[in-house]
Amino acid sequence: MKWFKLTFSLGNVIAASKYSLVYFGLLVISLTTMSFTDPLNNGASGNDSTVQSSKAPFASLFNNKTTANSAGDVQLNPRAVSFVQEYMRKQGEELRRLKVWGKPYLDLYDRILESYGIPKEMKYLSVIESHLTPRLKSWAGAVGPWQIMPDEVQKYGLHDTKGDERMDFAKSTRIAALLMKDLYSNFGDWLLVVAAYNGGVNRVKEAIRRSGSKDFWDLQYYLPEETRNHVKKFIGTHYIFEGTGGWTTMTAEEAQAQKATLANVNDVPLTNEEIDNSILVEISGRYKAAVITNNLQIDIDKFYKWNPGFEKILGEGKKYSMRLMKDKAVQFEAKKSDLLMQSMHSLLDNTAKP
């Protein structure tokens, strides 16, 4: 009933306007849906809409949109599909609950990992290591939410003067970040970082030697079953929390191929740095480039370089994958309704001029 009254009232206002027909047409065209197809600023969120959407079954794991870190479409390696599907079926509900109650810890992880230059999605390694249990102790002597071993305590400088600091979320995350940084410098591949974190550097190096490959999917069978499954659990957890894969769920070769594909989006040549620091925002509606660039303080020439055919494609009623720097994309998301309205007013003003 409220919707009927709102609709009727809006109709009266439009009818009374001297721009009624033009405005109505633009309003219909501008009904907007948008979503990030690329994410770094989106951490694990505990809001209801996110949790509800993640409950939907994954009909296909081969062609899901990514979130902020990884632009474009991410394809899950076929050799992981059956494991990840089964893992998501068994662990999905529990991990979705963890996503809500564990949000303060995951937000803490985001801040610390990013300060060390580690992708924040590597926080899911702690999720599969301990389910964020600070006092967890393994049979091998690993302790805490990141399951840090005794020798790593000595190497990276944790102390036991006031209890085992491996149980401290902030301190253990800093140690885990340093450890992952060292592992990545060794292997240059986030899946191998996960494997080495679980099974040790030497085991991964031996698997590379024996398989003759640095591709996880080729060398996995030269690793212990626990370690190769650990990597697949990490991928599955990423899918549960993010709804898709990302840079950290791909091998180095897959990531390189993905970046090459992204560099050719809209035939715009982009550097790796530009790809890493920008995301795609899928929009529809009659947005004006000048309105966006003025409000977000973006150089309009650079905007058009990254977004060729922007207004023409939107004017045809089609969706557009708009590329923005990550910080600007966050600003756009916060102001998108106002920017759309400003764009519509600009169009109306231009239409009304003789």
GIHUGI-V194181 format. One record per pair of residues at least 24 apart in sequence whose C-alpha atoms are under 10 Angstrom apart, sorted by sequence separation. I is the first residue (numbers start at 0). J is the second residue. D is the distance in whole Angstrom. If there is no record, write none. Layout:
# GIHUGI-V194181
i->{I:I}
j->{J:J}
d->{D:D}
This chain:
# GIHUGI-V194181
i->{42:60:141:142:143:144:147:151:154:190:191:198:202:285:286:41:42:59:101:143:146:147:188:190:194:198:285:40:41:58:105:145:187:188:189:190:197:198:284:285:287:297:36:37:38:39:40:41:57:104:144:145:147:151:186:188:191:195:198:199:285:286:287:297:36:37:38:39:40:56:98:143:144:147:191:194:197:198:284:285:286:35:36:37:38:39:97:101:134:142:143:145:146:194:197:198:246:283:284:285:34:35:36:37:38:39:57:101:135:136:145:196:197:283:284:285:297:35:36:37:38:56:57:133:134:135:144:145:147:194:195:198:282:283:284:285:295:296:34:35:36:37:38:56:94:133:134:194:197:283:284:285:295:34:35:36:37:94:97:133:134:193:194:196:197:283:284:295:36:37:97:132:133:193:194:196:215:216:283:284:35:36:37:133:194:195:214:215:282:283:284:292:295:35:36:94:132:191:193:194:214:215:268:269:282:283:291:294:295:54:93:131:190:193:194:213:214:267:268:281:282:283:294:53:54:133:192:193:213:214:266:267:281:282:283:53:190:191:194:213:214:265:266:267:280:281:282:292:295:190:193:265:266:267:279:280:281:291:294:54:189:190:193:264:265:266:279:280:281:50:53:264:265:278:279:280:190:265:278:279:280:291:295:51:190:278:279:291:294:50:277:278:279:280:49:50:277:278:279:125:276:277:278:291:50:274:276:277:278:280:290:291:49:50:147:274:275:276:277:278:279:280:286:290:45:49:68:122:125:146:273:274:275:276:277:278:288:290:291:45:68:124:145:146:273:277:280:287:290:291:45:46:47:68:280:286:287:290:45:46:122:282:285:286:289:290:44:45:121:122:193:285:286:287:288:43:44:45:121:192:193:265:284:285:286:287:290:43:45:46:190:191:264:265:283:286:287:289:44:45:189:190:285:286:43:44:45:111:115:118:121:188:189:190:264:284:285:287:43:44:110:111:114:117:188:189:190:191:284:286:287:42:43:108:112:116:117:188:189:190:191:286:44:107:108:111:112:115:116:188:189:190:285:43:44:107:111:114:115:117:188:189:42:43:105:109:112:113:117:187:188:42:104:108:111:112:115:116:187:188:104:107:108:111:112:115:186:188:189:42:43:117:188:42:112:41:42:108:112:121:124:128:40:124:128:39:118:121:117:121:124:124:39:43:42:43:41:42:39:40:41:43:39:42:43:39:128:127:127:128:124:127:128:124:126:127:126:124:125:127:123:124:127:123:124:126:122:123:126:121:123:124:120:123:124:123:122:120:121:120:123:120:120:120:120:120:121:120:121:118:119:120:118:79:78:77:78:76:95:98:90:94:98:97:91:95:83:86:87:90:91:94:95:82:86:90:94:87:88:91:92:83:86:87:91:79:82:83:86:87:90:91:82:83:85:86:79:80:83:84:87:88:79:82:83:87:78:79:82:83:86:80:84:79:80:83:79:83:75:75:75:74:75:73:74:75:72:73:74:72:73:76:65:72:73:75:76:67:69:71:74:75:76:63:66:69:70:73:74:65:66:68:69:70:73:64:65:66:68:69:76:60:64:65:66:67:68:69:75:63:64:65:66:68:74:63:64:65:73:57:62:63:64:65:73:57:60:61:62:60:61:74:60:73:53:54:57:69:72:53:57:71:53:55:70:71:53:54:69:70:72:50:53:69:71:72:50:52:53:70:71:49:70:49:69:49:71:43:45:44:43:44:42:43:42:41:38:70:69:70:68:69:38:68:70:71:37:67:68:69:70:71:67:68:69:70:67:68:69:70:67:66:67:66:67:65:66:39:37:38:39:37:38:39:38:39:37:38:37:38:36:37:38:35:36:37:35:36:37:34:35:36:34:35:33:34:35:33:34:32:33:71:31:32:33:31:32:33:31:32:70:29:30:31:29:30:31:28:29:30:28:29:27:28:29:68:26:67:25:26:25:67:29:36:28:29:33:35:36:37:40:28:32:33:34:35:36:39:40:28:29:31:33:38:39:28:37:40:41:25:27:28:40:38:39:38:35:35:35:34:33:33:31:31:31:30:29:29:29:26:29:26:25:25:22:25:22:25:22:21:22:21:22:18:21:18:21:18:18:17}
j->{66:84:165:166:167:168:171:175:178:214:215:222:226:309:310:66:67:84:126:168:171:172:213:215:219:223:310:66:67:84:131:171:213:214:215:216:223:224:310:311:313:323:63:64:65:66:67:68:84:131:171:172:174:178:213:215:218:222:225:226:312:313:314:324:64:65:66:67:68:84:126:171:172:175:219:222:225:226:312:313:314:64:65:66:67:68:126:130:163:171:172:174:175:223:226:227:275:312:313:314:64:65:66:67:68:69:87:131:165:166:175:226:227:313:314:315:327:66:67:68:69:87:88:164:165:166:175:176:178:225:226:229:313:314:315:316:326:327:66:67:68:69:70:88:126:165:166:226:229:315:316:317:327:67:68:69:70:127:130:166:167:226:227:229:230:316:317:328:70:71:131:166:167:227:228:230:249:250:317:318:70:71:72:168:229:230:249:250:317:318:319:327:330:71:72:130:168:227:229:230:250:251:304:305:318:319:327:330:331:91:130:168:227:230:231:250:251:304:305:318:319:320:331:91:92:171:230:231:251:252:304:305:319:320:321:92:229:230:233:252:253:304:305:306:319:320:321:331:334:230:233:305:306:307:319:320:321:331:334:95:230:231:234:305:306:307:320:321:322:92:95:306:307:320:321:322:233:308:321:322:323:334:338:95:234:322:323:335:338:95:322:323:324:325:95:96:323:324:325:172:323:324:325:338:98:322:324:325:326:328:338:339:98:99:196:323:324:325:326:327:328:329:335:339:95:99:118:172:175:196:323:324:325:326:327:328:338:340:341:96:119:175:196:197:324:328:331:338:341:342:97:98:99:120:332:338:339:342:98:99:175:335:338:339:342:343:98:99:175:176:247:339:340:341:342:98:99:100:176:247:248:320:339:340:341:342:345:99:101:102:246:247:320:321:339:342:343:345:101:102:246:247:342:343:101:102:103:169:173:176:179:246:247:248:322:342:343:345:102:103:169:170:173:176:247:248:249:250:343:345:346:102:103:168:172:176:177:248:249:250:251:346:105:168:169:172:173:176:177:249:250:251:346:105:106:169:173:176:177:179:250:251:105:106:168:172:175:176:180:250:251:106:168:172:175:176:179:180:251:252:169:172:173:176:177:180:251:253:254:108:109:183:254:109:179:109:110:176:180:189:192:196:109:193:197:109:189:192:189:193:196:197:113:119:119:120:119:120:118:119:120:122:119:122:123:120:229:229:230:232:229:232:233:230:232:233:233:232:233:235:232:233:236:233:234:236:233:234:237:233:235:236:233:236:237:237:237:236:237:237:240:240:241:244:245:246:247:247:248:246:247:248:247:216:216:216:217:216:236:239:232:236:240:240:235:239:228:231:232:235:236:239:240:228:232:236:240:234:235:238:239:231:234:235:239:228:231:232:235:236:239:240:232:233:235:236:230:231:234:235:238:239:231:234:235:239:231:232:235:236:239:234:238:234:235:238:235:239:234:238:243:243:244:243:244:245:243:244:245:244:245:248:238:245:246:248:249:241:243:245:248:249:250:238:241:244:245:248:249:241:242:244:245:246:249:241:242:243:245:246:253:238:242:243:244:245:246:247:253:242:243:244:245:247:253:243:244:245:253:238:243:244:245:246:254:239:242:243:244:243:244:257:244:257:238:239:242:254:257:239:243:257:240:242:257:258:241:242:257:258:260:239:242:258:260:261:240:242:243:260:261:240:261:241:261:242:264:237:240:240:240:241:240:241:241:241:241:274:274:275:274:275:245:275:277:278:245:275:276:277:278:279:276:277:278:279:277:278:279:280:278:278:279:279:280:279:280:275:274:275:276:275:276:277:277:278:277:278:278:279:278:279:280:278:279:280:279:280:281:279:280:281:280:281:280:281:282:281:282:281:282:320:281:282:283:282:283:284:283:284:322:282:283:284:283:284:285:283:284:285:284:285:284:285:286:325:284:325:284:285:285:328:313:320:313:314:318:320:321:322:325:314:318:319:320:321:322:325:326:315:316:318:320:325:326:316:325:328:329:314:316:317:329:328:329:329:328:329:332:332:332:335:335:336:339:339:339:340:342:340:343:343:343:344:343:346:344:347:346:346:347:347:350:347:350:348:351:350:351:351}
d->{10:8:9:7:7:7:8:9:9:9:7:8:10:10:7:8:9:10:10:8:9:10:9:7:9:8:7:9:6:10:9:7:10:9:10:10:10:10:10:10:9:9:9:8:7:8:7:9:8:8:8:7:8:8:8:9:10:10:8:9:9:7:10:9:6:5:4:5:8:9:10:8:8:7:10:9:8:6:10:6:9:9:5:4:1:4:9:9:9:10:10:9:9:10:6:9:10:9:6:6:10:8:5:4:4:8:9:7:10:10:7:9:9:6:8:9:8:6:6:5:6:9:10:10:9:8:10:10:10:9:8:9:8:9:10:8:10:9:9:6:9:5:8:9:9:8:6:6:7:10:7:10:6:10:10:8:4:10:8:5:9:8:7:10:9:7:8:9:6:6:9:8:7:9:9:10:9:8:6:8:9:6:9:7:7:10:10:7:9:5:9:10:7:10:8:8:10:10:7:6:6:9:9:8:6:6:10:9:7:8:10:9:10:6:10:9:8:7:9:7:5:9:9:9:8:10:9:10:9:8:10:6:6:6:10:10:10:8:10:9:9:10:9:8:8:4:7:10:9:6:8:8:10:8:9:5:6:8:9:8:10:9:10:9:7:9:6:5:9:10:8:9:7:9:5:6:9:9:8:4:8:9:10:9:9:6:6:9:8:7:7:6:9:10:10:8:5:6:9:9:9:4:6:7:8:9:6:5:9:7:7:9:10:8:9:10:9:6:8:9:8:10:9:9:9:10:8:9:9:10:10:9:9:9:9:7:10:10:9:9:9:10:10:9:8:8:9:8:7:8:9:9:9:9:9:7:8:6:6:7:10:10:10:6:9:10:7:4:10:10:9:7:9:8:8:7:7:8:9:10:10:9:7:9:8:5:8:9:8:10:10:10:9:10:10:5:8:10:10:6:8:7:7:7:9:7:10:8:8:10:9:9:5:7:10:9:7:8:7:10:10:10:9:7:8:7:7:8:9:10:8:9:10:8:7:8:9:10:7:6:9:9:9:8:8:7:7:6:10:8:7:8:8:7:9:7:7:9:8:8:6:7:8:8:10:10:9:9:7:9:5:7:7:7:10:6:10:8:7:9:9:9:9:8:9:8:9:10:10:10:9:9:9:7:10:10:10:9:10:8:10:10:9:7:9:10:9:10:10:9:9:10:10:10:8:9:10:8:8:9:10:10:8:10:10:9:9:8:10:10:9:7:9:9:10:7:8:9:9:10:9:6:8:6:9:8:10:9:10:9:10:9:10:7:9:7:9:10:9:7:9:9:9:10:8:9:7:7:10:9:9:9:8:9:7:10:10:8:10:9:10:8:7:10:9:7:10:9:9:9:8:7:7:8:7:9:8:10:10:10:9:6:10:6:6:10:7:7:6:8:9:9:8:9:9:8:10:9:7:8:8:10:7:10:5:7:10:10:8:9:10:10:10:9:9:9:9:10:9:10:9:9:7:7:8:9:9:6:9:9:7:9:10:9:9:8:8:10:10:10:10:8:9:10:7:8:8:9:9:8:8:9:5:9:9:10:8:7:6:6:9:9:8:5:8:9:7:9:10:8:6:6:7:9:9:6:8:6:9:9:9:8:9:9:9:10:10:10:10:8:10:9:9:8:9:8:9:9:8:7:9:8:7:9:8:9:8:9:9:8:10:10:6:9:8:9:9:8:10:10:7:9:7:9:9:9:9:10:10:8:6:9:9:7:8:9:9:8:9:9:9:8:9:7:8:9:9:10:9:9:6:8:10:9:8:6:9:7:9:9:6:9:8:9:9:10:10:9:10:10:9:10:10:9:9:8:8:7:5:9:7:5:10:7:5:7:6:6:10:9:5:7:6:6:7:6:9:5:7:8:5:10:10:6:7:7:6:10:5:8:10:10:7:6:7:6:9:8:4:9:6:6:9:7:8:9:9:8:8:9:7:10:9:8:9:10:9:9:10:9:7:9:9:9:10:10:10:7:8:9:8:9:9:8:9:6:9:9:9:10:10:9:7:10:10:10:9:10:9:9:9:9:10:9:9:10:8:9:10:9:8:8:7:10:8:9:9:9:9:9:7:7:10:7:8:9:9:9:8:9}
